[in-house]
Amino acid sequence: MTAWVLVCNPKRFRLQEMLDDGGELTSWSVGRHLREMREGDSFALWVSGSRSGVVATGQLTGEPFWTDEDDDDGYWAEAPGPRHVAPLRVGQWLEGPVPRTWFESQSAFVGATVLTQPFAPNPHRLTDQQWEALVIEAERTSRIGTSEVQLTADDDWDLQPGDEIRRVDLHTQYGGSRQGGISPSKTSNNVIFFTDPRTGEQHGYEDVWESEDHFRYTGEGQVGDQVFTRGNKAIRDYLRDGRHLRLFIGSRGVVRYVGEWILDPDRPYSWGRAPSTGGGGKRQVIHFHMIRVGAAVTAPDVPVGTEYRVEDESIVPAPAVPSAPDPALIGETLSKHRQLQNALAREVRDRGLKPLSPIPTDPAFDLAWRVGDTLKVTEVKSLRLENESHQLRTGLGQLLDYVDQLSARAPLVQGVLWVERAPSEDRWLGICERAGVVLAWPGTDMRIWQ
């Protein structure tokens, strides 16, 4: 059997309204892989937007077929028209979505088309490894009444980096002024700003791409010294105001979305000198130092982690999804992972140290703590004979990534791969040692305290 992702845009199909009315999802539009989709295949339903992610899983009940009917039951923003549809049955609705950020953090989903080609026609194919990882994550939530599932499109951000849109349409959808370089919206939680060397340099706006992930943006104000009012203030105070910074290339006609950015936590802005409009005298300007969301934060003064969040060890398996792994086994695995993690956190605390959980600027480690100048960053893995090598390889790769990302923010960083028992092959001790990672399990605690 094959697993698929079906994407629903809540601005085109009012899924939440259908669920609130007691409706049932029985089919979905598809435009490719038509000959490969089979009855019994598993699927995950992905809702797009700013809170994008998987909200349900189930199975196909037949092969795709052509329909000439509009099938407009009142929940479509526009009648869908003739198309291919795949019949399906939802097996479970999740308490909350498995978010896009989770998919982006998983090595198994690197290159997955649902991330790299979000606007491609349905469906997106998943590998067996991707489906298993998704099912395990979905087990964190239990099936609930559909009236509680929140799938509204209010304030959603549907654009992906690289998307182009007319500026007039951009502001119609997300608010903000249709003129100017910085456009705080009153109707959404976005500060939309634009860089355009064709028009900006004549006003002293010398924006600089320092790297793909680091950008120096000049504030607004064409004459006289720039000050923190209007757009400049909106960018400076975006965190306090709960807003997102959205960058576009171009300023008129069709503009291209570059992505979401944050101010550098170590140096959010600085002051510079630039000419006034039309080549006038030099004046003081604001340079905002920006980092692309998702880029590694390397500023040494940005602290790592926050107070440890104890994981819930009670796992209630959701109803089985056809062709998915045994839900009882999945629940047992996830519960074991959390028990190992919580027990290690208690041991850290008992030794007078402070266990840490990651914050948004950190890689997604399980647990960390400091011993003097050394930051110990940990990945926890449960082991079964049938997946032992996969778990150890995955954990080692994750730790090497964590150590690399955090190396600029701590004098010394050491990776700890904490597993539930001794590996069946001793060679893994040597592999981890050569990689600079400590491999340990209960009963060998001294390995990680040395």
N, C-alpha and C positions, 0 to 999 in steps of 0.2 A: 504494500500500500504506500501511497505518496501523501505528503502533507503540503498544504497550501496556506497562503495568507490572502484573505479577501479584504480589500480596503473600502471603507465607507466614509464619504465626506458628509458630515452632519449638516453642511450648508446646502447640500443637494438632496439628501434624504434625511428626514427628521426622525431618526431612529428612536430617540428618547420619547418623542411624542407617540410613536407607534406603541412602544412598550407601556407607556402610561395608560394608553387606551385599551390595554390588554391584547394587543395584536401579537402575532407570531411570525417570525422571520422564516420563510419556507424556501426562498431562492435568492440568488444574487447574480448580477450581470457579470459576464466574463467575456474577454476578448482575445485570449490566446491560450495555448496549451490545450485546445479543445479536445484533441484526440487522445490526450494523455490523462485527462481527469476521469476517474472511475467511481462507481458506486462503492461506498465504504472508505474512500479516502478521507483523511482527517483535514480539518481546516481550522484556522484561527481568524476571527473577525477583528480587523484593525480599524479603529476610528481615527481619522486624521485631525489636524488642528494643533493648537498649542499644548493640549493635554493628550497628544496622540499616543496610541498604544493599543494593545490587544485587550478586548473586553469580553470575549466569549470564545468558546471552542465547540466543536461538534464534528459531524461527518456529512459527506455528500450522500444523498439518497438515490442518485442516478447520474447519468452522463449529461453533459450540457446539451441543450436543444434550442432551436430557433423559435422565437415567438414574434408574430406580427402585431401583437396587442400592445397598446401603450402601457397597460398594467398600472395606471395611475390611480392609486387608492387614496389620494389626498395627502400623502406624506412626502411626495417628490416636489421639489421647488419648481421643476419643469418636467413635463411628461417624458419618460425615458425613451419612448419610441421603440421600433423593432430592434431586436438584439438577441444575442445568445444569453441564456441564463442557465445556472447550475442549480438543481434542486438540492436542498440541504435540510438538516435538522440540527438545532442548537442543543448541545449536550449540557452546557453549563454557562451561566453568566457569572463573571467574576465580580467580587466585591468592589474592586477598583482596578483600573487598567494596569497591565504590565507595560510600563512606560517606554517610550522611545529611548530614553537615556539608558535603560537597562540593556536594550539591544545593542546600543552603541558601546557599552562597556564590556561586552562579551566577545572574546576572540573568535568564538564559533560563528559569529554573525558578520565578520569582516567580509565585505564584498556582497552581502545579501542584497538582492535587488529591491527589497522593500525599504532599504535605507539609501541605496545608491541611485535607484530609479523610482522614487515614490509616485511619480505621475504616469508611470507605465500602466498599460491596461491590466486589469485583474486576469488571473491570479499571479501571485509570486510563489515560486517553488521554495520549499524548505528541505534541507538535507535531514537525514535521520538524526544526526548529532544536534542540529538546530532544533528539531522538533522535541527531542528529549529534554534539552535544556529549557525550552519554553514551557513544557508541561511541568517540570520541576518548579519553575518560578511561579507558574499559575497556581500551584498547590498552596502557595502562601495565602491565598484567599479562598473563601468558601462560597458556595452557591447561595444567592439571596433572592428576595423578591425583585422582579424587574423594575418595579416602580422606584426602587432606591438607586438604580444605576444612573449616574449622572453623565450624560453624553451630549449636553447642550453645546451649541456652537458659539455662545456669547464670548466675545473678545478673543476668539480663536485667531491664531496666526497660521495661515495655511501655506505661506511662501517658503520655499527652500532655497538655500544658496545657489545662485546661478539663474534663478527664475527672473524673467523680464516682465514688466507690467507698465502700462501707461501711468504717469504720475497722477493724472486726474483720477484714474480708477483706484490707485493706491489710497488716496486720501478719502475717496468716497467710501471705501471699505473699512479703513482703519482710523480715519480722522486726521486732524492736523492741517496746517496751512499748506496751500498749494504753491506757495512761494517761499523763498528763503532756504538757507542751508540746513537749519535745525528746526524741526517741526514737532514740538510736543503735542500729543493728542489729548483732547478733552473727552473723547468717547471711548478710548481704549488705554491700556496701561503701557503704551509705547512712546518712546522718544525716537522719531524717525529723522535721520540726518543723512546728508548727501555730500559726496566729494566729486568734484568735476574740474579738472585742471584747465579745461577750455574756458571756463568762466571765472574760476576761483582766483587764479593767480593775479588777475588784474586788480583784485581787491585786497591783495596781500595774503590770500589764503593758500599757504604753501603746505599742503598735506604731504606726508612722507610715509611710504611703505618701508618700514625698517626690516621686515621679514614678512612671510606669508601670514603669520599669526600676530604680528605686532605692528601697530599703525599709530602715527602721530597726527592728530587731527587739530586744525586751527579753529578756534572759536569764532563766533559771529560778531560783527561790528566792523563797518567799513571805514569809519572816520573816527579818529581819536583813540584813546586807550580803551581796550576791551575790559569789561567788568562782568561780574557774575549776576547778570539779570537775564530774564527770558530764557532763550535757548541754552545759553551757557550755564545758567543756574540749573536748568532741567537736567543737563548731562551731569553736572557735579553732584546733584542730589538724587540721582536716579535710584540708588539703593534705599535711601530713606523714604522715598516716595513709592517704592514698590513697582518701578517701571523697568522695561527692557529697552536696551539701546540697539536700534536696527539701522544698519549701514547700507546705503545704496550708492552705486556708481552712476553718475549722470545727475542732471538737475532739471532737465526739461524733456518733454516727450516721453519716450520709453526709457525707463531706468532699470538697472539690474541689481537685484538683492545680493549682498555679500555675506550676510549672516548677522548673528547676534554677538555683541561685544560687551566687555566689562572694562572699567577703568583699572589700570594697574594698581593693585592694593598697596604696593610699596611706593609708587610715585604717580599718583593719579593725574597730576598736571604740573606744568612748569610755565615760566614766563619767557617770552622771546620778543624780538623786534622785527617789524615788517612794515613795508610802505603802506600808506593810505591809498584809497581808491584813486586810480588814474596816475599813480606814480608820485603821490604826495610825500610829505616828510615821514620819517620813521615814527611809529607809535608802538605802544606795548600791546602784545597779543597773548592769548592763552593757548598753550599747546596741551591738548588732552592726550595722555599716553594710554593706549587701548590695547587689550588682549582679546583675541578671538575666543569666544566661549568654546570650551573643549580643548584648548591648547594648554600645555603644561605650564603651571605657574612656577617660575624659577626665582622669584624675588626672595632673597635670603631672610628678610624680616617677616615674611608671611608665616604665621605659626601653622603647625601641622596638627590636625585632629581637634576633637572636642571631647567632652566627658563621655565615657563609654555608655552606649545604649544597650541594655540587656536584651538579648533576643528571646522571643517567645518560643519555648521548646515544645509546646503542645501543638501538634499538627493533626488536623482532621482531614483525611483524604477526601477530595471531591469525587463525584461520580466518574467512573472510568470513561475515557474518550476512546472510541474504537481505534485499534491499531497503536494506541499509546502504551507505554510501559505500565506495569502493575501499579495502580495508584497507592496501594498499601506500601509497596516497596519504596516508592518515591517519598511518601510521607516519612517512612522510617529513616531514609537517607538524610532528608532535610533536618529531621529532628536530631539525628546524631551529630550533624554538622553544628547545629546551634548549641547542643550540649557541650561539645568540645570547645567551642569558642567561649561560651560563658564560663566554663571551668577554668580555662586559661586566664580569662580576665580576672577571676577571683584570686588565682594564684599571683598574678601581677600585683593586685591590690594588697594581698596578704604580705607581700615582700616590701610594702611601703612605697610602691611605685603607682603611677597613675595610668590606668588603661585608657586608651583613646579610640574613638570611632572617627571615620573620615568626615570632612566637611566638603562642600561643593568644589573647592579649589584643589582637593586631594584626589589621587587615584583611589579606586574602590577597594582598598585593603579591608581585611576583616577586623584587624586589631593592631594597635601600635602602642608603644610605651618608650620612655627615655630612660637610659641608664647613663648618667653623666652626660657626655657629649654625643653618645651614640643613640640614634633612633632605631629601635627594633620594629620592623614592619612585618606583619604576619599574614599569611594566607592559610586558611584551615581547610582540610580536605578529609572527607570520609573515604574509606577504601573498601571495595569488594573485589574478590578475585578477578571477576570478569571486567572490571573497569580500572584496576589498580594502575596500570601503565599510563592510561589516558589521564587519570587524576593527577598523577605525579608530574607528567609532562606539562599539563595545563597549569598546575600550581607553580612549577618552577618558572615557566614563561611569564606568568603574571607577576611573580616577585621580581624578576629581572627588570620588568617594565616599571614597577613601583619604585624600585631602588634608583633607577635612572631618573625618573621624574622628580624624586624627592632629594636627589643628591645636592642640589643647589640650596636647599632650605634647611640642611642640617650638616654639621661638621662631618659626621660619620653616619652612614645608613647601612644596616644589615638586614637581610631578608631571612625570615624564619618560616619554614614550611612545616606546619604542625598537623600531624595525621593521627588517626585513631589507634594505629598499631604499627608494629615493625613491618616494612615492606617484605614481600616474600623473596625478593632478590636484593642481596647486599650491595650490588653495584650502584644502587641509587644513592647510597651514602657518599661514595666517591664522586658521582656525577654532581651532586649538590655541593660537596666541598670544593670541587674545582671551579664551580660557578660562584663561590663566595656565599652560598646559602646554607643555613643550618637546617638539617632535616632532623626532626625530633618527634616524640610521641609520649604519652603518659608513661612514666617510669624512667624516662631519660631526660627529665627536666633540666638537669645540670647543663646539658648542651646549650640551652638558650640563655642561661644566666652567666656563663663564662664571658 
